[in-house]
Amino acid sequence: MLTLKVINENSEEIVRKLAKKHFDAKDIIDQIIDLDTQRKSSQTMLDNTLAKINSLSKSIGSLMKEGKKDEAAAAREEVASLKESSAVYNTELKEAEEKIQELLVIIPNLPDESVPEGKGADDNIVERSGGTIPVLSSDAVPHWDLAKKYDIIDFELGVKISGAGFPVYKGKGARLQRSLINFFLDNAREAGYTEIQPPYVVNSASGFGTGQLPDKEGQMYHAEVDDLYLIPTAEVPVTNIYRDVILDEKDLPVRNTAYSACFRREAGSYGKDVRGLNRLHQFDKVEIVCIEKPENSYNRLNDMVAYVQTLVEKLELPWRILRLCGGDMSFTSALTFDFEVFSAAQERWLEVSSVSNFESYQANRLKCRYRDENRKTQLCHTLNGSALALPRIMAAILENNQTPEGIRIPKALVPYCGFDIID
């Protein structure tokens, strides 16, 4: 969330930058500035009135001691009148603050200057790529057919139990899924991330803190009776560990990793893009989260991108990294790099990770701060990334490694799953 200070001092720049995200901010920014002027005026009037009430209240006792009953009575009447005025000013102040807050939460984060122009996915820029796209035999099939052939993932059983988008992993499919989770967690721990096991439901304060709430696209599952939300990513509970926390500068960066199941309604999804594992309502993911000083956050972002690259390389998958354009970025991100792996049987690129710097946008909502060497508190920068999301990684592994003998397991995973082929 943008601060009032930033808005008042850089209104034209904010409008210009948000145009890159195809968000017209001018009217909202003007409203906020006008409301803030009203807020300041009401605050000044309230402060002056309260000061006068305090002064008059103190004088009443002295006037009574001096026998000046009429003057004391007049002072009491003036105090009563001033209290009525203060109530009005206080109401005006709160109304202005509430309206400002309502407007602040609908303004996206500012994109970094390095974000390219563009309206959607076709305008993203390929930063770099690697790996070899396999050449499959003419009888190669997509992962949903492989899952049925080898009885490792049952999509129909998931429909019976829950509905579409909730697959059931079986036998070697379940073991491969678990091996990926452990592989990603072990790699993250070796890279310096502290493992967290978070709750899978969060309260509304947590959803607001990381920007999932207000839920503009209706993507979160809401348990209404308890007013709790199923997490769409471990980013939400892990980042909220630092809500209302003041860290010491010497403790930064904070780096955490967490495995969780993730839940997303994926409203409006349809067609070939949702077939099989391509888009699910429940899926597994290992997340990395970083809390950093502002001056170091973009170096940290580069480190996180480089780390995710090592994972797709170890899994022997063809990959590419995209710098997202303004029109394809999330509401809260300042700069995002997406990782995609190539699915040879589907002949398409599949997104498996997003690594983002949110700068101080989340930190302002979270009140996540650090105390610098001068003992002054500053907003932190927050970053996170998928490292990695499992469904499309699983899809690419199954499809790219199919052979007449069975599905070959990448060497890095063999020690984790205990077999080198699914046959």
VOLO-163490 format. One record per residue (C-alpha): residue number from 0; x, y, z. Coordinates in nm, 4 decimals, m for minus. Layout:
<sites>
  nukol         x         y         z
    NUM         X         Y         Z
...
</sites>
This chain:
<sites>
  nukol         x         y         z
      0    0.0000    0.0000    0.0000
      1    0.1339    0.3421   m0.0925
      2    0.1942    0.5883    0.1899
      3    0.0266    0.9292    0.2097
      4    0.3707    1.0905    0.2141
      5    0.4625    0.9290   m0.1172
      6    0.1276    1.0250   m0.2715
      7    0.1443    1.3884   m0.1588
      8    0.5040    1.4312   m0.2731
      9    0.4943    1.2336   m0.6009
     10    0.1367    1.2396   m0.7306
     11    0.2249    1.2980   m1.0964
     12    0.4942    1.0293   m1.0924
     13    0.2504    0.7805   m0.9373
     14   m0.0079    0.8431   m1.2104
     15    0.2621    0.8016   m1.4764
     16    0.3991    0.4781   m1.3302
     17    0.0604    0.3158   m1.2752
     18   m0.0311    0.3832   m1.6373
     19    0.2256    0.1105   m1.7166
     20    0.0002   m0.1291   m1.5235
     21   m0.2955    0.0076   m1.7228
     22   m0.4426    0.1602   m1.4086
     23   m0.5762    0.5161   m1.4325
     24   m0.4918    0.6598   m1.0909
     25   m0.5453    1.0332   m1.1471
     26   m0.8975    1.0681   m1.0020
     27   m0.8207    0.8441   m0.7041
     28   m0.4953    1.0254   m0.6281
     29   m0.6704    1.3640   m0.6490
     30   m0.9428    1.2403   m0.4130
     31   m0.6858    1.1151   m0.1639
     32   m0.4963    1.4438   m0.1667
     33   m0.8196    1.6416   m0.1138
     34   m0.9277    1.4092    0.1673
     35   m0.5859    1.4328    0.3279
     36   m0.6118    1.8127    0.3229
     37   m0.9503    1.7813    0.4947
     38   m0.8037    1.5313    0.7412
     39   m0.5197    1.7650    0.8329
     40   m0.7591    2.0575    0.8744
     41   m0.9909    1.8548    1.0977
     42   m0.6934    1.7307    1.2990
     43   m0.5680    2.0867    1.3504
     44   m0.9111    2.2111    1.4545
     45   m0.9528    1.9126    1.6877
     46   m0.6107    1.9639    1.8463
     47   m0.6716    2.3369    1.8977
     48   m1.0177    2.2729    2.0430
     49   m0.8922    2.0044    2.2818
     50   m0.6097    2.2333    2.3930
     51   m0.8604    2.5103    2.4649
     52   m1.0877    2.2684    2.6546
     53   m0.7915    2.1589    2.8637
     54   m0.6912    2.5175    2.9387
     55   m1.0453    2.6262    3.0294
     56   m1.1017    2.3167    3.2429
     57   m0.7935    2.3987    3.4455
     58   m0.9068    2.7597    3.4905
     59   m1.2510    2.6681    3.6267
     60   m1.1112    2.5437    3.9568
     61   m0.9061    2.8624    4.0019
     62   m1.2043    3.0831    3.9211
     63   m1.4167    2.9024    4.1789
     64   m1.1476    2.9441    4.4459
     65   m1.1371    3.3132    4.3661
     66   m1.5147    3.3350    4.4035
     67   m1.5686    3.4178    4.0380
     68   m1.8695    3.1932    4.0019
     69   m2.0175    3.3687    3.6980
     70   m1.6893    3.3486    3.5098
     71   m1.6549    2.9828    3.6089
     72   m2.0080    2.9124    3.4857
     73   m1.9323    3.0867    3.1566
     74   m1.6163    2.8789    3.1224
     75   m1.8176    2.5615    3.1809
     76   m2.0638    2.6623    2.9083
     77   m1.7781    2.7328    2.6698
     78   m1.6201    2.3956    2.7517
     79   m1.9513    2.2219    2.6780
     80   m1.9778    2.4045    2.3455
     81   m1.6175    2.3217    2.2588
     82   m1.6764    1.9544    2.3372
     83   m1.9617    1.9505    2.0881
     84   m1.7316    2.1072    1.8301
     85   m1.4553    1.8579    1.9089
     86   m1.6996    1.5712    1.8530
     87   m1.7806    1.7136    1.5089
     88   m1.4113    1.7542    1.4208
     89   m1.3388    1.4018    1.5450
     90   m1.6182    1.2592    1.3278
     91   m1.4911    1.4512    1.0250
     92   m1.1387    1.3264    1.0953
     93   m1.2436    0.9614    1.1188
     94   m1.4602    0.9842    0.8080
     95   m1.1720    1.1320    0.6091
     96   m0.9317    0.8647    0.7372
     97   m1.1749    0.5847    0.6493
     98   m1.2326    0.7207    0.2985
     99   m0.8582    0.7582    0.2461
    100   m0.8018    0.3983    0.3572
    101   m1.0751    0.2718    0.1229
    102   m0.9025    0.4437   m0.1691
    103   m0.5463    0.3476   m0.0723
    104   m0.6217   m0.0256   m0.0789
    105   m0.7471   m0.0177   m0.4396
    106   m0.4274    0.1406   m0.5749
    107   m0.1785   m0.1171   m0.7101
    108    0.1892   m0.1126   m0.6272
    109    0.4090    0.1026   m0.8487
    110    0.6016   m0.0924   m1.1138
    111    0.9784   m0.0609   m1.1166
    112    1.1254    0.1450   m1.4010
    113    1.2690   m0.1750   m1.5518
    114    0.9194   m0.3197   m1.6077
    115    0.8515   m0.3296   m1.9840
    116    0.5453   m0.1773   m2.1455
    117    0.2760   m0.4214   m2.2491
    118   m0.0815   m0.5321   m2.2104
    119   m0.0504   m0.9047   m2.1456
    120    0.1508   m1.2267   m2.1577
    121    0.2478   m1.1809   m2.5240
    122    0.4393   m0.8662   m2.4290
    123    0.6592   m1.0249   m2.1612
    124    1.0328   m1.0271   m2.2316
    125    1.2417   m1.3464   m2.2309
    126    1.5440   m1.2714   m2.0109
    127    1.7277   m1.5991   m2.0659
    128    1.6647   m1.9680   m2.1254
    129    1.8360   m2.3030   m2.0927
    130    1.8036   m2.6767   m2.1135
    131    1.7216   m2.8911   m2.4133
    132    1.3703   m2.9437   m2.5427
    133    1.3327   m3.3210   m2.5870
    134    1.2216   m3.4747   m2.9143
    135    0.9489   m3.7259   m2.8315
    136    0.8303   m4.0172   m3.0375
    137    0.5219   m3.9809   m3.2529
    138    0.3145   m4.1784   m3.0054
    139    0.3994   m3.9517   m2.7077
    140    0.0989   m3.8458   m2.5014
    141    0.0228   m3.5645   m2.2527
    142    0.0553   m3.6188   m1.8791
    143   m0.3148   m3.6842   m1.8163
    144   m0.2945   m3.9889   m2.0431
    145    0.0323   m4.0984   m1.8823
    146   m0.1278   m4.0622   m1.5384
    147   m0.4046   m4.3017   m1.6414
    148   m0.1728   m4.5454   m1.8219
    149    0.0569   m4.5886   m1.5209
    150   m0.2173   m4.5372   m1.2579
    151   m0.0269   m4.2601   m1.0765
    152   m0.2800   m3.9735   m1.0754
    153   m0.6571   m4.0217   m1.0730
    154   m0.8444   m3.7127   m1.1890
    155   m1.1861   m3.8811   m1.1987
    156   m1.1522   m4.0025   m0.8402
    157   m1.0728   m3.6434   m0.7381
    158   m1.3950   m3.5293   m0.9051
    159   m1.5880   m3.7935   m0.7101
    160   m1.4375   m3.6919   m0.3761
    161   m1.4249   m3.3138   m0.4174
    162   m1.4758   m3.1879   m0.7715
    163   m1.2690   m3.0910   m1.0736
    164   m0.9261   m2.9552   m0.9871
    165   m0.8582   m3.1876   m0.6915
    166   m0.6518   m3.4814   m0.8259
    167   m0.5658   m3.7933   m0.6249
    168   m0.1989   m3.8997   m0.6455
    169   m0.1405   m4.2741   m0.6172
    170    0.1531   m4.5131   m0.5764
    171    0.4628   m4.3860   m0.7523
    172    0.2767   m4.0663   m0.8391
    173    0.2320   m3.9880   m0.4688
    174    0.5929   m4.0820   m0.3972
    175    0.7181   m3.8590   m0.6796
    176    0.5065   m3.5724   m0.5476
    177    0.6498   m3.6160   m0.1980
    178    1.0036   m3.6439   m0.3343
    179    0.9670   m3.3105   m0.5131
    180    0.8511   m3.1414   m0.1914
    181    1.1482   m3.2778    0.0054
    182    1.3895   m3.1991   m0.2778
    183    1.2774   m2.8353   m0.2894
    184    1.2852   m2.7957    0.0902
    185    1.6310   m2.9489    0.1218
    186    1.7687   m2.7260   m0.1520
    187    1.6163   m2.4172    0.0103
    188    1.7609   m2.5052    0.3492
    189    2.1051   m2.5613    0.1948
    190    2.0744   m2.2198    0.0268
    191    2.0234   m2.0500    0.3647
    192    1.6458   m2.0411    0.4024
    193    1.4939   m2.1299    0.7403
    194    1.2106   m2.3796    0.7096
    195    0.8653   m2.2838    0.8414
    196    0.5579   m2.5037    0.8706
    197    0.2702   m2.2525    0.8537
    198   m0.1064   m2.2806    0.9063
    199   m0.3141   m2.3401    0.5941
    200   m0.5844   m2.0930    0.6994
    201   m0.5399   m1.7251    0.7838
    202   m0.7503   m1.4458    0.9284
    203   m0.8545   m1.1365    0.7340
    204   m0.5740   m0.9242    0.8844
    205   m0.3196   m1.1632    0.7328
    206   m0.4958   m1.1633    0.3958
    207   m0.4975   m0.7844    0.3982
    208   m0.1325   m0.7635    0.5022
    209    0.0011   m0.9377    0.1925
    210   m0.2564   m0.7863   m0.0435
    211   m0.4842   m1.0846   m0.1081
    212   m0.7681   m0.8961    0.0596
    213   m0.9803   m0.7235   m0.0509
    214   m1.0189   m1.0246   m0.2852
    215   m1.0991   m0.8449   m0.6075
    216   m1.1107   m1.1574   m0.8260
    217   m1.2869   m1.3935   m0.5850
    218   m1.0009   m1.6428   m0.5885
    219   m0.9806   m1.7251   m0.2172
    220   m1.1837   m1.9929   m0.0425
    221   m1.3585   m1.8327    0.2558
    222   m1.4807   m2.0222    0.5630
    223   m1.7489   m1.7677    0.6442
    224   m1.8590   m1.8952    0.9868
    225   m1.5065   m1.8560    1.1263
    226   m1.4069   m1.5727    0.8888
    227   m1.0923   m1.7616    0.7878
    228   m0.9402   m1.8009    0.4424
    229   m0.7653   m2.1031    0.2909
    230   m0.4233   m1.9863    0.1810
    231   m0.3549   m1.9404   m0.1919
    232    0.0197   m1.9652   m0.1177
    233    0.2496   m2.0026    0.1828
    234    0.3579   m1.6443    0.1122
    235    0.0566   m1.5266    0.3125
    236    0.1153   m1.6940    0.6524
    237    0.4964   m1.6782    0.6317
    238    0.5139   m1.3073    0.5445
    239    0.2573   m1.2336    0.8158
    240    0.4972   m1.3707    1.0757
    241    0.6497   m1.0232    1.0506
    242    0.3256   m0.8251    1.0696
    243    0.3513   m0.5523    1.3379
    244    0.7155   m0.6471    1.3978
    245    1.0171   m0.4168    1.4200
    246    1.3319   m0.6073    1.3207
    247    1.6886   m0.5080    1.3962
    248    1.8932   m0.4084    1.0933
    249    2.1576   m0.6674    1.1847
    250    1.8974   m0.9454    1.1500
    251    1.8254   m0.8650    0.7843
    252    1.7821   m1.0293    0.5491
    253    1.5303   m1.2742    0.6924
    254    1.4920   m1.5736    0.4602
    255    1.2253   m1.8397    0.5063
    256    1.0990   m2.1359    0.3097
    257    0.7748   m2.3270    0.3562
    258    0.5855   m2.6131    0.1985
    259    0.2072   m2.5918    0.1932
    260   m0.0965   m2.7060    0.0097
    261   m0.2431   m2.4073   m0.1779
    262   m0.6088   m2.3390   m0.2533
    263   m0.7412   m2.1219   m0.5364
    264   m1.0893   m2.1030   m0.6800
    265   m0.9479   m2.0180   m1.0259
    266   m1.2783   m1.8554   m1.1171
    267   m1.3315   m1.8190   m1.4909
    268   m1.0680   m2.0787   m1.5916
    269   m1.1663   m2.3112   m1.8744
    270   m1.0438   m2.4884   m2.1883
    271   m0.7184   m2.6691   m2.2613
    272   m0.5244   m2.4573   m2.0113
    273   m0.7015   m2.6337   m1.7223
    274   m0.6589   m2.9918   m1.8467
    275   m0.4914   m3.2362   m1.6112
    276   m0.2432   m3.0671   m1.3788
    277   m0.2314   m2.7402   m1.5711
    278   m0.4642   m2.5547   m1.3351
    279   m0.5886   m2.6893   m1.0037
    280   m0.7972   m2.5745   m0.7085
    281   m0.5613   m2.7506   m0.4643
    282   m0.1926   m2.7987   m0.5306
    283    0.1411   m2.8265   m0.3488
    284    0.4094   m2.5616   m0.3528
    285    0.7319   m2.4719   m0.1766
    286    0.7699   m2.0964   m0.1256
    287    1.0667   m1.8767   m0.0452
    288    1.0126   m1.5453    0.1360
    289    1.2613   m1.2699    0.2108
    290    1.2461   m0.9579    0.4291
    291    1.5213   m0.7155    0.3286
    292    1.6487   m0.3581    0.3555
    293    1.5304   m0.1376    0.0665
    294    1.8787   m0.0731   m0.0706
    295    1.9485   m0.4467   m0.0961
    296    1.6149   m0.5772   m0.2212
    297    1.6886   m0.5860   m0.5945
    298    2.0169   m0.7693   m0.5410
    299    1.8194   m1.0115   m0.3259
    300    1.5630   m1.0506   m0.6060
    301    1.8416   m1.1443   m0.8473
    302    1.9724   m1.3995   m0.5953
    303    1.6271   m1.5570   m0.5646
    304    1.5872   m1.5785   m0.9423
    305    1.9299   m1.7405   m0.9735
    306    1.8364   m1.9894   m0.7007
    307    1.5122   m2.0958   m0.8728
    308    1.7111   m2.1408   m1.1934
    309    1.9296   m2.4013   m1.0192
    310    1.6181   m2.6026   m0.9343
    311    1.4846   m2.6340   m1.2896
    312    1.8359   m2.7120   m1.4100
    313    1.8744   m2.9950   m1.1541
    314    1.5414   m3.1353   m1.2722
    315    1.6785   m3.1421   m1.6296
    316    1.3887   m2.9362   m1.7633
    317    1.4050   m2.6855   m2.0510
    318    1.3317   m2.3466   m1.8982
    319    1.3048   m1.9768   m1.9652
    320    1.2753   m1.6659   m1.7481
    321    1.0335   m1.3878   m1.8367
    322    1.0379   m1.0281   m1.7173
    323    0.6686   m0.9490   m1.6862
    324    0.5289   m0.6427   m1.8581
    325    0.3119   m0.3902   m1.6759
    326   m0.0153   m0.5379   m1.7976
    327    0.0693   m0.8916   m1.6811
    328    0.1947   m0.8091   m1.3319
    329    0.0144   m0.8756   m1.0065
    330   m0.1567   m0.6017   m0.8071
    331    0.1121   m0.5997   m0.5364
    332    0.4325   m0.6530   m0.7350
    333    0.6928   m0.3937   m0.8323
    334    0.8908   m0.6352   m1.0505
    335    0.8235   m1.0011   m1.1317
    336    1.0194   m1.2725   m1.3097
    337    0.8235   m1.5799   m1.4180
    338    0.9828   m1.9184   m1.4774
    339    0.8389   m2.1438   m1.7432
    340    0.9297   m2.5014   m1.8355
    341    0.8567   m2.6581   m2.1714
    342    0.6031   m2.9370   m2.1844
    343    0.7046   m3.1435   m2.4850
    344    0.3851   m3.3464   m2.5245
    345    0.1640   m3.0385   m2.4997
    346    0.4169   m2.8380   m2.7011
    347    0.3789   m2.5321   m2.4811
    348    0.5486   m2.3404   m2.2024
    349    0.4070   m2.3828   m1.8519
    350    0.4531   m2.1281   m1.5738
    351    0.6023   m2.2904   m1.2637
    352    0.7283   m1.9950   m1.0592
    353    0.6901   m1.6233   m1.0021
    354    0.9647   m1.4386   m0.8159
    355    0.8693   m1.0857   m0.7123
    356    0.9883   m0.7785   m0.5269
    357    0.7025   m0.5940   m0.3570
    358    0.9296   m0.3171   m0.2261
    359    0.7517   m0.1536    0.0721
    360    0.3969   m0.2135   m0.0575
    361    0.3242   m0.5191    0.1576
    362    0.5414   m0.3925    0.4431
    363    0.3289   m0.0787    0.4782
    364    0.0123   m0.2888    0.5043
    365    0.1862   m0.5270    0.7450
    366    0.3634   m0.2539    0.9442
    367    0.6793   m0.4619    0.8948
    368    0.9707   m0.2390    0.9858
    369    1.3336   m0.2466    1.0918
    370    1.5362   m0.0226    1.3191
    371    1.8427    0.1229    1.1448
    372    2.1807    0.2109    1.2940
    373    2.0420    0.5490    1.4041
    374    1.7578    0.3678    1.5875
    375    1.5096    0.5093    1.3382
    376    1.2353    0.2763    1.2096
    377    1.2065    0.2171    0.8352
    378    0.9724    0.0055    0.6234
    379    1.1244   m0.3207    0.5034
    380    1.1028   m0.4572    0.1516
    381    0.9360   m0.7971    0.1038
    382    1.0068   m1.0534   m0.1688
    383    0.8854   m1.4037   m0.2458
    384    0.8968   m1.6738   m0.5049
    385    0.7682   m2.0183   m0.5930
    386    1.0514   m2.2657   m0.5507
    387    0.8668   m2.4454   m0.6894
    388    0.4961   m2.5035   m0.7646
    389    0.4541   m2.8765   m0.8202
    390    0.1670   m2.9459   m1.0657
    391    0.3251   m2.8208   m1.3872
    392    0.6700   m2.9381   m1.2782
    393    0.5160   m3.2840   m1.2388
    394    0.3440   m3.2500   m1.5789
    395    0.6688   m3.1547   m1.7533
    396    0.8684   m3.4321   m1.5830
    397    0.6132   m3.6960   m1.6845
    398    0.5785   m3.5744   m2.0424
    399    0.9401   m3.4915   m2.1205
    400    1.0791   m3.8166   m1.9793
    401    0.8381   m4.0686   m2.1321
    402    1.0098   m4.3582   m2.3102
    403    0.8932   m4.6926   m2.4499
    404    1.0103   m4.8521   m2.1233
    405    0.8370   m4.6057   m1.8937
    406    0.8838   m4.2582   m1.7461
    407    1.2432   m4.1818   m1.6517
    408    1.2987   m3.9996   m1.3220
    409    1.5494   m3.7082   m1.3160
    410    1.8707   m3.8177   m1.1412
    411    1.8386   m3.5528   m0.8694
    412    1.5059   m3.7024   m0.7564
    413    1.6031   m4.0713   m0.7534
    414    1.7503   m4.0599   m0.3977
    415    1.4265   m3.8946   m0.2785
    416    1.1690   m4.1219   m0.4436
    417    1.3612   m4.4497   m0.4376
    418    1.3033   m4.5495   m0.8017
    419    1.4415   m4.4359   m1.1360
    420    1.1500   m4.5244   m1.3616
    421    0.7712   m4.5415   m1.3561
    422    0.6673   m4.8499   m1.5499
</sites>
